[in-house]
Amino acid sequence: MKVIAFAGYSGSGKTTLVEQLIPVLRLAGQRVSVVKHAHHKFDIDHPGKDTHRHREAGAFEVVVASSQRLALMREFEQPAELSVHHLIAELYDGVDWVLVEGFKHSDLHKIEVWRDAQTTSARRALYPDDPFVIAIATDVPGDLPAPTQLPVLDLNDADAIGAWLLANADRFVYNAEHHV
């Protein structure tokens, strides 16, 4: 499997870019999974549903499946910050690409999503100091906050970014043994 992360600040366009890349890669015959970092307490379940009732009753894990999908919900008794590598290990082996959204401080190859509106002292670009940033997707290529020799991709052209990923696919092969 190939793994690429998309890092940037909230509101930079990471979710939109990942959403647009999924069909681009699918049209190229690729099976795509997504790992997304969520903040704090989130829920995908709803009160009154059987799975929610099981969790509320104290189940550590609840797996719900149908002929078309499977969902696993796991409750942590103590707060646990799983690494992105733990989450990738949970994925189906037959996937071609894993698009990781968030985890901006991970040791994965990543594309930084940068918008000009982010330029503040509190929001410094990652690419000047992060050796894992291998490209920048931006809507302001002439106004990046620091010079770079990295590839600069058009944030508004998911087809071109998908083509770049596919052309460089060997670069993104994930070796789980290096991350155990």
C-alpha positions as CSV (number, residue, x, y, z in Angstrom):
1,M,0.0,0.0,0.0
2,K,1.0,3.6,-0.6
3,V,0.5,6.2,2.2
4,I,0.5,9.9,1.9
5,A,-0.5,12.4,4.6
6,F,-2.1,15.8,4.1
7,A,-1.1,18.3,6.7
8,G,-2.0,21.9,7.4
9,Y,-4.0,24.0,9.7
10,S,-7.8,23.9,10.2
11,G,-9.5,25.5,7.3
12,S,-6.7,25.0,4.9
13,G,-8.6,22.7,2.6
14,K,-7.3,19.3,3.6
15,T,-10.7,17.6,3.8
16,T,-11.8,19.1,0.5
17,L,-8.6,18.0,-1.2
18,V,-8.8,14.4,0.2
19,E,-12.5,14.2,-0.9
20,Q,-11.6,15.3,-4.4
21,L,-8.6,12.9,-4.6
22,I,-10.6,9.8,-3.7
23,P,-12.5,9.7,-7.0
24,V,-9.4,10.6,-9.0
25,L,-7.5,7.6,-7.6
26,R,-10.6,5.4,-7.9
27,L,-10.9,6.3,-11.6
28,A,-7.3,5.1,-12.0
29,G,-8.4,1.7,-10.6
30,Q,-7.0,2.3,-7.1
31,R,-8.7,1.2,-3.8
32,V,-8.5,4.1,-1.4
33,S,-8.8,4.2,2.4
34,V,-8.7,7.3,4.6
35,V,-7.3,7.8,8.1
36,K,-8.5,11.0,9.7
37,H,-7.4,12.6,12.9
38,A,-10.3,13.7,15.0
39,H,-10.0,16.1,17.9
40,H,-11.2,15.2,21.4
41,K,-14.4,13.3,21.9
42,F,-16.3,12.5,18.7
43,D,-19.0,10.0,18.0
44,I,-20.2,8.2,14.9
45,D,-23.0,6.5,16.8
46,H,-26.4,7.9,17.8
47,P,-28.4,7.5,21.0
48,G,-31.1,4.9,20.8
49,K,-29.4,2.8,18.2
50,D,-28.4,-0.8,19.2
51,T,-24.7,-0.1,18.9
52,H,-24.9,3.0,21.0
53,R,-26.9,1.1,23.7
54,H,-24.2,-1.7,23.7
55,R,-21.4,0.9,24.1
56,E,-23.3,2.7,26.9
57,A,-23.7,-0.6,28.6
58,G,-19.9,-0.9,28.8
59,A,-18.8,-2.9,25.7
60,F,-15.1,-2.3,24.9
61,E,-15.7,-2.9,21.2
62,V,-18.8,-3.0,19.1
63,V,-18.6,-4.3,15.5
64,V,-21.6,-3.8,13.3
65,A,-21.7,-5.2,9.8
66,S,-24.0,-5.7,6.9
67,S,-23.5,-7.1,3.4
68,Q,-22.2,-3.7,2.4
69,R,-20.1,-2.2,5.3
70,L,-18.5,-2.8,8.6
71,A,-17.9,-0.4,11.4
72,L,-15.8,-1.0,14.6
73,M,-16.2,1.3,17.6
74,R,-13.7,0.9,20.4
75,E,-14.0,2.6,23.8
76,F,-10.8,3.5,25.7
77,E,-11.1,3.3,29.4
78,Q,-8.3,5.8,29.7
79,P,-7.4,8.5,27.1
80,A,-5.2,6.9,24.5
81,E,-3.5,8.8,21.7
82,L,-2.9,6.2,19.0
83,S,-0.2,6.9,16.5
84,V,-1.1,7.1,12.8
85,H,0.8,3.8,12.4
86,H,-1.5,2.0,14.8
87,L,-4.5,3.2,12.7
88,I,-2.9,2.2,9.4
89,A,-2.4,-1.3,10.9
90,E,-6.2,-1.5,11.4
91,L,-6.9,-1.1,7.7
92,Y,-7.7,-3.8,5.2
93,D,-4.6,-5.2,3.5
94,G,-6.0,-5.0,0.0
95,V,-6.0,-1.2,-0.2
96,D,-3.8,0.6,-2.7
97,W,-3.6,4.0,-1.2
98,V,-4.2,5.4,2.3
99,L,-4.8,9.1,2.4
100,V,-4.1,10.4,5.9
101,E,-5.7,13.7,7.0
102,G,-4.1,15.5,9.9
103,F,-1.3,14.0,12.0
104,K,0.8,17.0,10.9
105,H,3.7,16.0,13.2
106,S,3.9,12.3,12.0
107,D,6.9,10.7,10.3
108,L,4.9,10.0,7.1
109,H,5.5,11.6,3.8
110,K,3.1,14.5,3.6
111,I,1.8,17.2,1.3
112,E,1.4,20.5,3.2
113,V,-1.9,22.2,2.3
114,W,-1.2,25.9,2.5
115,R,-3.5,28.9,1.9
116,D,-2.3,32.5,1.8
117,A,-4.9,33.5,4.5
118,Q,-2.9,31.4,7.0
119,T,0.1,33.7,7.0
120,T,0.4,34.7,10.7
121,S,3.1,34.3,13.2
122,A,1.0,31.7,15.0
123,R,0.6,29.6,11.8
124,R,4.0,29.0,10.4
125,A,4.4,26.8,7.4
126,L,5.6,23.3,8.2
127,Y,7.7,22.7,5.1
128,P,10.8,24.8,6.0
129,D,11.4,22.7,9.2
130,D,9.7,19.3,8.5
131,P,11.8,16.9,6.4
132,F,8.6,14.7,5.9
133,V,6.9,17.4,3.8
134,I,7.6,16.4,0.2
135,A,5.3,18.8,-1.6
136,I,3.1,21.8,-1.1
137,A,-0.5,22.1,-2.4
138,T,-1.4,25.8,-2.4
139,D,-3.7,28.3,-4.1
140,V,-0.9,31.0,-3.9
141,P,2.2,29.5,-5.4
142,G,3.9,32.9,-5.7
143,D,3.2,33.9,-2.1
144,L,4.6,31.0,-0.1
145,P,6.0,32.1,3.2
146,A,9.5,30.7,2.5
147,P,11.4,29.7,-0.6
148,T,11.4,26.0,-1.5
149,Q,12.7,23.5,-3.9
150,L,9.8,21.2,-3.2
151,P,7.2,20.5,-5.8
152,V,4.4,23.1,-5.6
153,L,1.0,21.7,-6.6
154,D,-2.2,23.5,-7.5
155,L,-4.6,23.0,-4.6
156,N,-7.5,23.6,-6.9
157,D,-6.5,20.8,-9.4
158,A,-7.1,17.5,-7.7
159,D,-6.6,15.7,-11.1
160,A,-3.1,17.1,-11.4
161,I,-2.3,16.2,-7.7
162,G,-3.7,12.7,-8.3
163,A,-1.6,12.3,-11.4
164,W,1.5,13.5,-9.4
165,L,0.8,10.9,-6.7
166,L,0.4,8.1,-9.2
167,A,3.5,9.1,-11.1
168,N,5.5,9.1,-7.9
169,A,3.7,6.0,-6.3
170,D,6.9,4.1,-5.6
171,R,7.9,6.9,-3.2
172,F,4.9,6.3,-1.0
173,V,5.1,2.5,-0.5
174,Y,4.4,1.9,3.2
175,N,6.6,-0.5,5.1
176,A,4.8,-1.3,8.4
177,E,7.9,-3.0,9.8
178,H,9.7,0.4,10.0
179,H,6.8,1.8,12.1
180,V,6.1,-1.0,14.7
